[in-house]
Amino acid sequence: MGTLDLVADAPTDWGERDDRWAGVRSDTVVVSGHPVSVLRADPPTSGDLGDGDGLPILLVHGLAGAATNWLEVMGPLAARAGRPVVAVDLPGFGNTEPPGPRAARIRVQERFLPHLLDALGWEQAEVHGNSMGGLLTAMLAGTTPERVGRLVLVSPALPPPWPPDREALRALDRGVLARFAPFLLSWRLGRAAVRRLYATATPEDVFAGTEGLVLGTNQPMREAMRAIGIEQATASQQRPWRVDSLARATNTLLGTYVTDRNRVRDTVAAITAPILVLWGTEDRLVGTRVIDDLLAARTDATRIDLPDVGHVAMIEVPDTYCELVADWREGLDGQAD
């Protein structure tokens, strides 16, 4: 299959690419004067509120990801909730060119999300975040609790317990260490490593490396999603700003774990929205210590471990993902009654 220019040739309806994505469409939202690329899915019948309570749904991708990471679940989520679903390309990722060189920094991305909700005209939303997006959405829910009615964290990249003990160090995945080690030495080395990867590897090899890190061993990715992943890698090779944004986000994400962990912990403690935490037992990037630490701080959160699943449950087991979210939402409605 030939590559697709994700800016110029994105289909009006992504169902043209795959039946599962029918009704998902590409759109642009102007946020603080800057164009931001999003995907939208509307419920089949606008008057049917489904099993939701009127909250629209915002989906936020992780490091090196894009709005397309959520294609598998957007239609079912919209249908079950009876409300619109929007997945965003964060500044510096996907098709959203950053307005400046620092736009992909974690603290800047945190400030971006409330402005995005304003641009969408949403006073409050159900917010889902995966990996880095889990960190960003947790910070959104803690700093502006009135904007987040429910929070779904999918393998959230929150700071791990510190300092790590010997067992934790032994448990670190070698592939993950190899990917992030240059950033632990210096920002310049990390950026050089990312640039070298995208300059020398084929898009297929770039994506295969990512796929190997994020999937559980028994969760093959559908070919339609793999094609999108390869296209995204191709686009990154053609747009240097995407590679530099990835490096900038990676560097500041790791920095958050060292210098900003107390702020993150205090902000998570301030979340008032109900929290669902989905974590794959084969996640190589976010270990169980992170999830255990989160649940120790937020005993009110609902945790569901997914056997044989890796880092991206919404891609690996999309039907299960949508059912779990719907069941959790229904349970919350029952508590309210």
N, C-alpha and C positions, 0 to 999 in steps of 0.2 A: 504494500500500500504506500502510495506517495505521501510525502509530508504535507501538512496543512498549515498555511499561514494563519495562526490563531487570531491575528488582529483583523486582517482584511477579509478572510474567507470563513469566519466562524458561521455556522449555519443559523438561520433565523430560528429554527426549531431543531434542537439537538436530536430529536427523533429521526432526523434524516441520517444520522450516523448510526443510531442503535435504537431499537424499539423501546428499550427500557427508559430512554432519556426523552421520550415524547413529552412535549409541553414545556421542556426547559429551553429557555431562550437567552441569548446574549443581550446585554444592555450596558449602558454607561450612566453613571450617577456622578454629578458634579459635587465634590466635597471640598469645601473651603477654596473654591475656585479652580480645583484641579480635577480632570476627568479620571474616574475610577471605574474599572471594568468589573462587572458583576454577571452572574447567572441568576435568572429568576424562574421560579415555577409557581404557578397559581393553582388553587384547588379546582377540580373539575367543574364544580357548581359554586359560584360565588356566595350564594345564599345558604349553603350547607356548612355549618360550623364544625362538622365532624365531631371528634372527641376532644377537641381543644376548647380553650376558654377565650378565644378571640385574640391571642397573642400571635403575631407573625414570628417567623423563625429566621434567625441569622446564623450562618455557618462560616467559621473562620478556620482556614487551613493552617498547616504547620510549615516548618522550615523546608525550603526547597519545593514547597507545594504551590497550589493554585486553586482557584474556585472549582476547577474540573475534578479535584479530588472528591467532591461531593456529588458528582453526577449520578452515582448509583442509588442514592437515597433521596434526592430532591423531590421527585415526583411522588413517591409513596408518602414522604413526610407531609407534603402539601395536601395530599388526598386525605390522610388520616386526621390531620389537625384542622383541615378546612380553612386554612389561612395561607397567605403567600410565604414562600421560602426564598431567601436571597443568599447566595454564596459569593463572597467577595474575593477579588484579587487584591491582596494588601499592597500598598505602595512598594514598588521594587520587585514585585512578583507577578507572574502571569502576564497579563496585558496592561497592567497599571504601571506606567513609567513613573519613577519617583520624582517629585518636584524639586528635590535637592539631594546631595550626596549622603546626607544623614537621615533621610526619610525612613530607611529600613531599620534603624536602630530600635531596640525594644522599647525604650521609654517614649520615642516618637510614635511608634505604632500604638502604644497604649492610649496616647492622646488622640490618635486618629479615630478610634472606634466610636466614641460618643458623637463626633462630628458626622460620621457615617450614618448613625441612627437619625440624627437631625436631618440629613440630606434625604433619607428614605421617608421621612415624615412619621417615624415610629417613636412614640413616647416610651414604649416598653416592648420588650421582645423576649422570646425564648431563645437562648443563645447556646450554640454548640461550638466547642473549640477542640481541635486535635493538635497534640504535641505543642509546638510553640503557640499555636492558636489557643490551646488550653490555658497556657500561662496568661496570654493576653485577655482572654474572656474572663478568667478568674479575677484579673486586676480590674477589668471593666465592672464586674459585679460587685467588687469590694469598694471601689472608689465612687461609683455612681449606682448605688443599690436600687434607686428608683427606676433605673432603665432596664433592669434584668428581672423578669418575672420567674424564670426557671433557667437553670444552668446545667448543661450536659458537658462533662469533661471526658474526652476520649484520649487515654494515655497522655495526660497533661504533662508538659515538660516543666514541672515545678522544681525548685531547688531540692536536691536530696539532703538527707540528714548530714550534718557536718560536726566534726571531721569524720571521714569514712574510717571504718575499722578494717582490719586485715581481711576479714571475710568479704566485705564489700569490695575491696580492691581486687581480690582474687576473682570475684564474680563479674568484673568488667569484661565486656565482649571485646575481643581483639580487633575485630573489624570496625567497631565503633571507635575504639582508641585510635586506630590508624587514621580514621576520617577526621577526628577532631584534635589529634595531638599537635599539629602545627599551630593551631590557635592558642594552645596552652603555652607555647613558647613566645609567640609575638603575633600581633595583628598582621604585620607585613608578611610573615611566613605563611600564615593561614590564607591570606588573600592570594599569595603566589601559588599555593597548592591548589586552590579552587580554580584559578585561571589556567593553570597547567592542565588540570583534568579536562576542562571543557575545550582547551585548545588542541589536545593530543588524542583524546578518545573519540570514538564514533558515538553518535547519539544513542545507538543501541547499547553500547558498552556502558555509557554514563547511566542510562536508565537501569540496566541490569544490575549495576552496583547498588543503586538505591533500592531496587526491588528486593535484592538479597538481604538488605538491612531491615526492611519494614514488614515483610510478609512472614507469617507463620509457615512452618514446613509443610503443612497439609492444606494450605489455602492458596491454590493457584489463582492468579489474576486473570480475569476474563480478557480475551484478546482485544475487545473494543477499548478497554481501559489501558491495556499495554500500549496500544497504538497512540492513545492520547499522551501517555507518558513519554514515548519516544519523540513525539511532536513537540512536547514541552522542552525536552532536552535540546532538540534542534533549534528551537526559538532562542534558548539561552545562549547557544553558540553564536547566534546571529545578532544578539543584543547584549553588548558588554555590560550595560547597566544592570541586567539581571544577575550576572555573575558577581559583580561588585556588591549588589544588594544582598545576595546570599552570604557573601563573606562578612559584610557589616552586621547582618542579623546574627550570624553564628557567633561572631566575636562578642557582641553585646549580650547574647543569651548566656554564654558561658561566664561572662563578667557578672551577670546578675546572680549567678550561683555563689559567687565569692563576696562581692561587695554590696549586694542589694537584697540579700536573702531575708534579713529581718523585716525590711519594708514589705516584701512579698508575703511573708508569713502574717504580718499584722493586717495586711489588706485582705487576705483570704479569711482571716478570723472575722472580718467585718461584713462578709457576705450575708445577706438576709434571704436570698432566694433559695428554694429547694435545690439540692445538688444531686445529680446522678453521675457516678464515676464508672466508666466502662474501661476495662483493662484486659489486654490479651496476655495469657500466661506465657506466651513465647515472645513477648516484647523484648527486643534486644537494646532498645534505646532508652526506655523508661522502665526501670526495674521495680520490683515489688516494694523495695524500701521507700521509694517516693510515694507510692500509693498508700502504704502502711502509715507513713508519716502524715499524709493528708488526712486520712481517716482518724488518726489519733487526735488531730487538731479539730476536725469537724466530724464529731461522732454522729451528727444528725444526717450526714450524707448517706446516700444509698450506693453501695459498691456492688458491681457485678463483674466477676472474672469470667473471661471467655476462653475456654480450653482450646488449645491449638491455634489461637489467633495471635497475630503479631501486633504491630504498632498502628495499623490503620483499619480498625474494625469496620468503618463505613464502606471501605472498598472490599475487604475480605469476606465479610458476612453481612451484606446490606439488608437482606430480609430480616435476619435476626436483630440487627441494629434497630430497624424501624419498629419491630414488634416490641423490643425491650423498652424503647422510648415511649411507645403508646401505652404499654402496661404500666409503666412508672407514672405517666401523666394521669392515667385513669385512677391509680392508687391515690395520688394526691387529691384528685377530685373527690374521692370517697372519704378521705380524711376531712376535707372541708365540709362535707355534708354532715 
